Amino acid sequence: MDSGQATLPSAAAQCPHTSAGADAGTAGSLLEPDDLLVFPLNKRAVTQYAVGENGTRELRVYYDDKEISFDEPDLFAFGEQLAEQSQFVARSATSWGQGYEWPRVRELLVQLIEADVLRHADESDSAPRLRHEGSRPSPLPPGPASRARSWFEVEQITRELTGVPLELGYLELVIPVFRVAHMALDADARQVGESNVFPKALRTEVPTSWRTCIYSGTRYQVDRPMNVTALKSMRAHWAQMMTVLLIVRGKYLQRYPQVRDGWTVGHLERLATLVLAVPTFALMRKRNRVENGRLHPALSSLFRVTDGVRMTMHQMLFVPIGEPTLPPETPMTAAEIYEYAERNYSFHSEHGVCAGPKSMVEEFLTVLVDGRLPRDWQSVTLDDAVRDALDDLDATTHYALHALRAHAVVFTLWPIMARTYETMAMIADDWAASGLPSVLALRDRLQARLTSVRTATYLATEQWRADREAVYADMFEQSGAGLRPQPSTTRLAPQLVPPAHAPREALADQLDGLLARQLGAPELEHAAARARMAACIADFLLREQAIIRVACEMQQAVNAVLERPAPTRPFSSVEINLHNRLQEADPRRLPYLIDELDDLLGVRIVVTGDRIDLGQPPGATH
């Protein structure tokens, strides 16, 4: 038996199984056969079977920040029984499996005591206690918005929150399609995104009941409560929700018939996004638009539960902490989704935990993934407002897929940016040998940024960046495969390479001059380092220009599906950073490189799809 670190970044229990021998006497002195042991909050323990690194089957018990692995088959019964015990007499553990001798069991129990998994009953006063299962206070600060807003006010909203007005025709380049509906109100006067509204500044204060979670698993009796108001609405509309889910799943299978042979992580992320697009498209389309405040609660409830699946797929694809990320083509089943969510704390959010009991979550997953017919589905009658939202699923599908392509293009910028920071830091480090104070300051600043990249982001290593780029490429290409007709631009990478006719040399010369002026380094001895730095910056700006150009092409397709007017101003490097600026300040977030370049070069850089301007700084940041 051994243990290691699970999802939460805390010290793991060290609980290696060894043969009863070397330290058995020392261990035995800590535990007598008749001692009463307690497993505090054992309902929080989750047991799962997995394949270990050596290819053999293991039983793993996840408990808070601990992962306890049993790799000896004869101990599987011990591990399974352990998770079932709230308290027991130590000697009784010898009967949890076949042929357990007391010395061996004693050693295992002592290791679990030392790992703070088990405790002696007389120490129970210091053990975690059950929380009151009734009402809990809201974990949220008061909603900062005085009224529910709509993205049809996008220019006013972004001007208020960032100082930069964004045209509606660029919305999906800044707000990912799976977040567009967040701040909308449903007919119950609740925001679609509930406590997770994006951006947070637009969350309104809505009366909500919170309770301690009583479901077995990682959510059991944790600090964060569950939203029982949202659960009540979900129960009231469950039959219609499952019927809509089955209909949307059928539409996805029409576009991707290959998934009948098995789902993958990438396909499930796209399917979840298509489900989210049903209420989103109804809210954003020109004809038959659902006005803010009139969205049917069945659709808002379906959005909330489906978004949990989408976020779990996102975690699998993009978050390399706890477990390695998975390629988009990785096969995935309903049971595997649930198991992953448990051991990786996907049922937990910043403020609360999922309010759905295991039975509801499993039913939802079997409908979504396996296509199992919902209970009494033939007797379900969809309300008119729900049926109206399904009246043009082809257009809804096109909206979701075009918007996913736009999202994939825009967010490819961040791995490129992290890579550029690393290259610039390396160049500055070499250049610092000159001893020039301005270059030394530049090196220190870039090293600080690079440290942030390596310690506080999911872009820390080149492998993580490459993996992320591969996911975005798959998202772009596979979303295109579901469009009818399929687009001529199928692969992403070739489109993001600056064209051969790009003014690379002229741009690099201009940047070289700015570096010489700002760093006070016009001398010939600095020429080689300046040229390397200028070429690196020029390459980044040209790549960002290619991203903006392709992203705007994708956005045109989104606007066409919605029958939305084309924007009148060009989309630029100023707007592409608005997604970050709409979030709360976070010192761990990768600083936008063009803001850094503005400070370094003493100019204001603005990149559009056809221009790169290095103008005089007006004082505002991007």
C-alpha positions in Angstrom: 0.0 0.0 0.0 1.3 3.4 -0.8 -0.1 6.9 -1.1 0.6 10.1 -2.9 -0.7 13.6 -3.6 -4.2 13.8 -5.0 -5.7 16.9 -6.5 -5.4 19.3 -3.6 -1.9 20.8 -3.3 -1.3 19.5 0.3 1.2 17.1 1.7 0.3 13.6 1.0 0.2 10.7 3.4 3.2 8.5 3.3 1.8 5.0 3.7 4.1 2.5 1.9 3.2 -1.2 2.5 6.2 -3.3 3.5 6.3 -6.8 4.8 5.6 -7.2 8.5 9.1 -7.2 9.9 11.6 -4.4 10.2 9.5 -1.8 12.1 6.7 -4.0 13.3 7.7 -3.8 16.9 7.8 0.0 16.9 4.5 0.1 14.9 2.8 -2.4 17.2 3.6 -0.4 20.3 1.3 2.3 19.0 -1.7 0.0 18.6 -3.4 -2.8 20.5 -5.9 -5.2 19.1 -8.8 -4.0 21.3 -8.2 -0.3 20.5 -11.2 1.5 19.0 -10.4 3.4 15.9 -12.3 6.2 14.1 -12.3 7.1 10.4 -13.6 10.7 10.6 -16.0 11.6 7.8 -15.5 8.3 6.1 -18.3 9.1 3.7 -15.9 11.5 2.1 -13.7 8.6 1.0 -13.9 7.5 -2.6 -12.7 4.1 -3.8 -11.8 3.5 -7.4 -9.9 0.8 -9.3 -7.2 1.9 -11.7 -4.3 0.7 -13.7 -0.9 1.5 -12.1 2.3 2.7 -13.7 3.5 -0.9 -14.1 0.2 -2.0 -15.8 -1.3 -3.8 -12.8 -4.7 -3.2 -11.3 -4.8 -1.1 -8.1 -7.4 0.0 -5.7 -7.2 3.7 -4.8 -8.9 5.4 -1.8 -9.2 9.2 -2.2 -9.8 11.0 1.1 -9.4 14.8 1.3 -5.8 15.5 0.1 -4.7 11.9 0.4 -4.6 9.1 -2.2 -4.0 5.7 -0.7 -3.1 3.0 -3.2 -3.4 -0.8 -2.7 -1.4 -2.6 -5.4 -1.6 -6.1 -3.8 -4.8 -7.9 -4.9 -5.2 -9.6 -1.6 -5.5 -6.2 0.1 -8.3 -4.9 -2.2 -10.9 -6.2 0.3 -9.1 -4.4 3.1 -9.2 -1.1 1.2 -12.9 -1.5 0.3 -13.9 -2.3 3.8 -11.7 0.5 5.2 -13.8 3.1 3.4 -17.0 1.7 4.8 -16.0 2.1 8.5 -16.8 5.1 10.6 -15.3 3.4 13.7 -14.2 -0.2 14.4 -12.1 -2.3 16.8 -8.6 -2.7 15.4 -8.6 -6.5 15.5 -11.8 -6.7 13.4 -9.9 -5.5 10.4 -8.3 -9.0 10.2 -11.7 -10.2 9.0 -12.0 -7.8 6.1 -10.3 -10.2 3.7 -9.0 -13.7 3.5 -6.1 -14.8 5.7 -5.1 -11.4 7.2 -2.8 -11.9 10.2 -2.8 -9.3 13.0 0.9 -8.2 12.6 0.2 -7.3 9.0 -3.1 -5.5 9.7 -1.6 -3.7 12.7 1.2 -2.3 10.4 -1.3 -1.1 7.9 -3.5 0.5 10.5 -0.5 2.2 12.2 0.5 3.7 8.9 -3.0 5.0 8.4 -3.0 6.6 11.9 0.3 8.2 11.2 -1.1 9.6 7.9 -4.0 11.1 9.9 -6.5 8.9 8.0 -7.5 7.0 11.2 -7.5 8.2 14.8 -7.9 6.6 18.1 -11.4 7.0 19.5 -10.1 8.9 22.6 -8.6 11.5 20.2 -12.0 12.1 18.5 -12.4 15.5 20.2 -9.8 16.7 17.8 -11.2 14.9 14.8 -13.3 16.7 12.1 -16.9 17.0 13.2 -20.1 16.7 11.3 -21.5 20.0 10.2 -25.1 21.0 10.8 -27.0 19.7 7.8 -29.5 22.6 7.7 -29.2 26.0 6.1 -25.9 27.7 5.6 -25.1 31.3 5.0 -24.3 32.3 1.4 -20.6 31.8 0.6 -20.8 34.7 -1.9 -20.3 38.4 -1.4 -23.3 40.5 -2.3 -23.9 40.6 -6.0 -22.1 43.7 -7.4 -24.6 44.4 -10.2 -27.7 46.4 -9.5 -29.6 44.9 -12.5 -29.3 42.0 -14.9 -27.5 43.1 -18.1 -27.5 41.8 -21.6 -24.6 41.5 -24.1 -26.6 43.7 -26.4 -25.2 46.4 -24.1 -21.7 45.1 -24.7 -20.1 48.4 -25.7 -21.4 50.1 -22.6 -20.5 47.1 -20.4 -16.9 46.7 -21.6 -16.4 50.5 -21.5 -17.5 50.5 -17.8 -15.4 47.5 -16.8 -12.3 48.0 -18.9 -12.4 51.4 -20.6 -12.5 49.7 -24.0 -15.8 49.5 -25.9 -16.2 46.2 -27.7 -18.6 46.0 -30.7 -21.3 43.3 -30.5 -19.9 41.8 -33.7 -16.8 40.7 -31.9 -18.5 39.3 -28.8 -17.5 35.6 -29.2 -13.9 36.5 -29.7 -13.8 37.9 -26.1 -16.6 36.0 -24.3 -16.3 32.2 -25.1 -19.6 30.8 -26.4 -20.0 28.7 -23.3 -20.1 31.8 -21.1 -22.2 34.1 -23.2 -25.5 33.1 -21.5 -24.1 33.4 -18.0 -25.5 36.8 -17.0 -28.9 36.4 -18.7 -32.0 36.0 -16.5 -34.4 33.1 -16.8 -38.2 33.3 -16.2 -37.5 32.6 -12.5 -35.5 35.8 -12.3 -32.3 33.8 -11.8 -29.1 34.3 -13.8 -28.1 31.3 -16.0 -24.6 31.2 -14.5 -25.9 31.4 -10.9 -22.9 31.9 -8.6 -20.4 31.5 -11.5 -21.6 34.4 -13.6 -18.9 35.7 -15.9 -17.8 38.4 -15.6 -18.2 38.5 -11.8 -18.9 42.2 -11.8 -22.3 41.4 -13.6 -23.6 39.0 -11.0 -26.8 40.3 -9.3 -28.0 39.5 -5.8 -30.7 36.7 -5.9 -32.2 35.0 -2.9 -30.7 31.6 -2.7 -30.8 28.7 -0.1 -27.6 27.0 0.7 -27.1 23.8 2.7 -24.3 21.5 3.8 -23.7 18.8 1.3 -24.9 15.4 2.6 -23.9 13.3 -0.4 -21.2 10.6 0.0 -18.0 11.4 -1.9 -15.5 14.3 -2.0 -18.4 16.8 -1.4 -19.5 15.3 1.8 -19.6 17.8 4.7 -17.1 20.2 3.1 -16.8 23.9 3.9 -18.5 24.9 0.7 -22.3 24.5 0.7 -24.6 23.5 -2.1 -27.2 25.6 -3.9 -30.5 23.9 -3.1 -32.6 26.6 -4.9 -31.0 25.7 -8.2 -31.5 22.0 -7.3 -35.2 22.6 -6.7 -35.6 24.2 -10.1 -33.7 21.3 -11.7 -35.9 18.7 -10.1 -39.1 20.6 -11.3 -37.9 20.6 -14.9 -35.9 17.3 -15.1 -38.1 15.4 -17.5 -38.0 18.2 -20.1 -34.3 18.7 -19.5 -33.6 15.1 -20.3 -35.8 15.1 -23.4 -34.0 18.2 -24.7 -30.7 16.6 -24.0 -31.6 13.5 -26.0 -32.8 15.6 -28.9 -29.6 17.7 -29.0 -27.5 14.5 -28.7 -29.3 13.2 -31.8 -28.4 16.3 -33.7 -24.8 15.9 -32.8 -24.8 12.3 -33.9 -26.1 13.4 -37.3 -23.0 15.6 -37.7 -20.6 13.2 -36.1 -21.9 9.6 -36.8 -18.5 8.1 -35.9 -19.2 8.7 -32.2 -21.7 5.9 -32.2 -18.7 3.7 -31.9 -17.6 5.5 -28.7 -17.2 9.0 -27.3 -14.0 10.9 -26.8 -13.1 13.8 -24.5 -13.1 16.2 -27.5 -16.4 15.1 -28.8 -18.0 15.3 -25.3 -16.7 18.9 -24.9 -18.3 19.8 -28.3 -21.5 18.1 -27.4 -21.7 19.9 -24.1 -21.1 23.2 -25.8 -23.9 22.4 -28.3 -26.3 21.8 -25.4 -25.2 25.1 -23.9 -25.7 26.8 -27.2 -29.4 26.0 -27.2 -30.4 28.7 -24.7 -27.5 30.9 -25.8 -28.5 31.0 -29.4 -32.1 31.7 -28.4 -30.9 34.7 -26.4 -28.6 36.0 -29.1 -30.2 35.4 -32.5 -32.0 38.2 -34.4 -35.2 36.4 -35.2 -37.5 35.0 -32.5 -35.0 36.2 -29.9 -35.9 35.3 -26.3 -35.8 38.5 -24.3 -33.7 38.7 -21.1 -35.9 37.5 -18.2 -38.0 35.1 -20.3 -35.7 32.1 -20.8 -37.5 28.9 -19.8 -36.1 27.5 -16.5 -35.7 24.1 -18.0 -33.2 25.6 -20.4 -31.3 27.5 -17.8 -31.2 24.4 -15.5 -30.0 22.3 -18.4 -27.3 24.8 -19.1 -26.1 24.7 -15.5 -25.8 20.9 -15.2 -24.3 20.5 -18.7 -21.7 23.2 -18.0 -20.5 20.9 -15.2 -19.7 18.3 -17.8 -18.1 20.8 -20.1 -15.9 22.1 -17.3 -14.9 18.5 -16.5 -13.9 17.9 -20.1 -12.0 21.2 -20.0 -10.2 20.0 -16.9 -9.2 16.8 -18.6 -7.9 18.7 -21.7 -6.2 21.7 -20.2 -5.4 21.3 -16.5 -2.2 19.3 -16.0 -2.4 19.3 -12.2 -3.3 16.2 -10.2 -3.4 14.1 -13.4 -1.8 14.5 -16.8 -4.0 16.1 -19.4 -5.7 13.9 -21.9 -5.6 14.2 -25.7 -8.9 15.1 -27.3 -9.1 11.6 -28.9 -9.0 9.8 -25.6 -12.1 7.4 -25.3 -14.4 8.4 -22.4 -17.5 6.8 -20.8 -20.1 8.0 -18.5 -18.7 6.1 -15.6 -15.2 7.4 -16.2 -16.5 11.0 -16.2 -18.0 10.5 -12.8 -14.9 8.8 -11.4 -12.7 11.6 -12.8 -14.9 14.3 -11.3 -14.8 12.7 -7.9 -11.0 12.2 -7.6 -10.2 15.6 -9.2 -12.7 17.6 -7.2 -14.7 18.6 -10.3 -17.9 18.7 -8.2 -16.3 21.7 -6.3 -16.3 25.3 -7.5 -14.8 28.4 -6.0 -17.8 29.0 -3.7 -19.9 25.8 -3.5 -20.3 22.2 -4.6 -22.6 20.5 -7.1 -26.1 20.1 -5.6 -27.1 17.2 -7.7 -27.2 13.8 -5.9 -25.3 10.9 -7.5 -28.4 9.3 -9.0 -29.3 12.5 -10.9 -25.7 13.0 -12.1 -25.5 9.4 -13.3 -28.8 9.6 -15.0 -27.8 12.8 -16.8 -24.5 11.2 -17.9 -26.2 8.0 -19.2 -28.6 10.1 -21.3 -25.8 12.4 -22.6 -23.2 9.8 -23.3 -25.0 6.5 -23.7 -28.3 7.9 -25.2 -30.3 6.0 -22.6 -34.0 7.0 -22.9 -35.1 9.1 -19.9 -37.7 7.7 -17.6 -41.3 8.1 -19.0 -39.8 10.0 -22.0 -42.8 9.2 -24.2 -45.2 11.0 -21.9 -43.1 14.2 -21.7 -44.6 17.3 -23.3 -42.2 20.1 -24.0 -43.5 23.6 -23.1 -43.9 26.0 -26.0 -40.9 28.1 -24.9 -38.7 25.0 -24.8 -39.9 23.7 -28.1 -39.3 27.1 -29.7 -35.6 27.0 -28.6 -35.3 23.8 -30.5 -36.9 25.1 -33.7 -33.7 25.5 -35.7 -31.1 23.1 -34.3 -29.1 23.3 -37.5 -28.5 27.0 -37.0 -27.8 26.4 -33.3 -25.2 23.8 -34.2 -23.6 26.1 -36.7 -23.5 28.9 -34.1 -21.8 26.6 -31.5 -19.2 25.2 -33.9 -18.3 28.5 -35.6 -18.0 30.1 -32.1 -15.8 27.2 -30.9 -13.5 27.7 -33.9 -13.3 31.4 -33.1 -12.5 30.6 -29.4 -9.8 28.1 -30.4 -8.0 30.6 -32.7 -8.0 33.4 -30.1 -6.8 31.3 -27.2 -3.9 29.9 -29.2 -2.3 33.3 -28.5 -1.4 32.4 -24.9 0.9 29.4 -25.5 2.7 31.6 -28.1 2.9 34.4 -25.6 4.4 32.2 -22.9 6.9 30.8 -25.4 7.9 34.4 -26.4 8.4 35.4 -22.8 10.8 32.5 -22.4 12.7 33.4 -25.5 12.9 37.1 -24.6 14.2 36.1 -21.1 16.9 33.9 -22.6 18.0 36.7 -25.0 18.1 39.3 -22.1 20.0 36.9 -19.9 22.7 36.5 -22.6 22.7 40.3 -23.2 23.1 41.1 -19.5 26.8 40.0 -19.8 27.3 43.5 -21.3 26.7 44.9 -17.8 24.5 47.7 -19.2 22.2 48.8 -16.3 19.1 49.1 -18.5 19.6 45.6 -19.9 20.2 44.2 -16.4 16.8 45.7 -15.4 15.2 44.2 -18.5 16.6 40.8 -17.6 15.4 41.0 -14.1 11.9 42.0 -15.2 11.6 39.3 -17.8 13.0 36.7 -15.3 10.2 37.7 -12.9 7.6 37.3 -15.6 9.1 33.9 -16.6 9.1 32.8 -13.0 5.3 33.6 -12.9 4.8 31.6 -16.1 6.6 28.6 -14.7 5.1 28.6 -11.2 1.6 30.0 -11.5 0.2 29.1 -14.9 -0.8 26.1 -17.0 1.8 27.3 -19.5 4.8 26.5 -17.4 6.5 24.0 -19.7 6.9 23.6 -23.4 5.1 20.3 -23.2 2.1 21.9 -21.6 2.0 24.7 -24.2 2.3 22.2 -27.1 -0.5 20.1 -25.5 -2.7 23.1 -25.2 -2.1 24.1 -28.8 -2.9 20.6 -29.9 -6.3 20.8 -28.1 -7.1 24.1 -29.8 -6.1 22.8 -33.2 -8.4 19.7 -32.6 -11.2 22.0 -31.4 -10.9 24.1 -34.6 -10.6 21.3 -37.0 -13.2 18.9 -35.5 -15.7 21.8 -35.1 -15.2 22.5 -38.8 -15.8 18.9 -39.6 -19.3 19.2 -38.1 -20.3 22.2 -40.3 -22.5 21.9 -43.4 -21.0 22.6 -45.8 -17.6 22.0 -44.4 -15.3 25.0 -44.6 -12.4 25.2 -46.9 -10.1 26.2 -44.0 -9.8 22.9 -42.2 -6.4 22.9 -40.4 -5.4 25.6 -38.0 -1.6 25.6 -37.8 -0.9 26.6 -41.4 -3.2 29.6 -41.1 -1.4 31.0 -38.1 2.0 31.2 -39.8 2.8 34.7 -40.9 2.7 35.0 -44.7 5.9 35.1 -46.6 5.2 38.7 -47.8 4.8 39.9 -44.2 7.1 43.0 -43.5 9.2 41.0 -41.1 12.5 42.8 -41.8 11.1 46.3 -41.8 9.2 45.6 -38.5 12.4 44.1 -36.9 14.4 47.2 -38.0 11.9 49.5 -36.5 11.9 47.5 -33.2 15.7 47.5 -33.3 15.7 51.2 -33.3 13.3 51.5 -30.5 15.3 49.1 -28.4 18.5 51.1 -29.0 16.8 54.3 -28.0 14.9 53.0 -24.9 17.7 50.9 -23.5 20.4 53.4 -24.4 22.3 50.8 -26.4 23.0 52.1 -29.9 26.6 50.9 -29.9 27.7 48.1 -32.3 28.5 45.8 -29.4 24.8 45.6 -28.6 23.8 45.1 -32.3 23.6 41.3 -32.2 21.5 41.1 -29.0 19.2 43.9 -30.2 18.7 42.1 -33.5 17.8 38.9 -31.7 15.3 40.6 -29.4 13.8 42.6 -32.2 13.3 39.5 -34.4 11.7 37.7 -31.4 9.3 40.6 -30.8 8.5 40.9 -34.5 7.7 37.3 -34.8 5.3 37.5 -31.9 3.5 40.5 -33.4 3.2 38.9 -36.8 1.8 35.7 -35.2 -0.7 37.7 -33.2 -1.7 39.5 -36.4 -2.3 36.1 -38.1 -4.5 35.0 -35.1 -6.5 38.2 -35.3 -7.0 37.8 -39.0 -8.2 34.2 -38.8 -10.3 34.9 -35.7 -12.2 37.7 -37.5 -13.0 35.3 -40.3 -14.5 32.9 -37.8 -16.4 35.7 -36.2 -17.9 36.7 -39.5 -19.4 33.2 -39.8 -20.8 33.5 -36.2 -22.4 36.8 -37.1 -24.0 35.4 -40.3 -25.7 32.6 -38.4 -27.1 35.0 -35.8 -28.0 37.5 -38.6 -26.0 40.1 -36.6 -24.7 43.2 -38.3 -21.0 43.2 -39.1 -18.8 45.4 -36.9 -17.7 48.8 -38.1 -14.3 49.0 -36.4 -11.3 46.6 -36.8 -10.6 44.1 -34.0 -7.2 44.6 -32.6 -4.7 43.6 -29.9 -6.5 45.9 -27.6 -9.7 43.9 -27.7 -8.1 40.5 -27.7 -7.0 41.0 -24.1 -10.4 42.0 -22.8 -11.3 38.5 -21.6 -8.5 38.7 -19.1 -9.3 42.3 -18.2 -12.9 41.3 -17.5 -11.7 38.9 -14.8 -10.7 39.9 -11.3 -7.1 40.9 -10.9 -4.8 38.0 -10.2 -1.1 38.4 -9.8 -0.6 34.8 -11.0 -2.1 35.6 -14.4 0.4 35.9 -17.3 0.7 39.6 -18.1 -0.4 40.6 -21.5 2.9 40.8 -23.5 1.9 43.8 -25.6 1.5 45.8 -22.4 5.0 44.8 -21.4 6.3 45.7 -24.9 4.6 49.1 -24.7 6.6 49.8 -21.5 9.8 48.4 -22.9 9.7 50.3 -26.2 8.0 53.5 -25.1 5.3 53.2 -27.7 1.7 52.0 -28.0 1.5 48.9 -30.2 -1.8 48.2 -31.9 -2.1 45.0 -34.1 -5.0 44.4 -36.4 -5.5 41.9 -39.1 -3.8 44.1 -41.7 -1.6 46.6 -39.7 1.0 46.7 -37.0 1.3 50.3 -35.6 4.0 51.3 -33.2 2.7 54.7 -32.2 3.2 57.2 -29.4 1.9 56.0 -26.1 -1.3 57.8 -25.0 -0.9 56.5 -21.4 -3.6 53.8 -21.5 -2.8 50.1 -21.3 -4.2 47.4 -23.5 
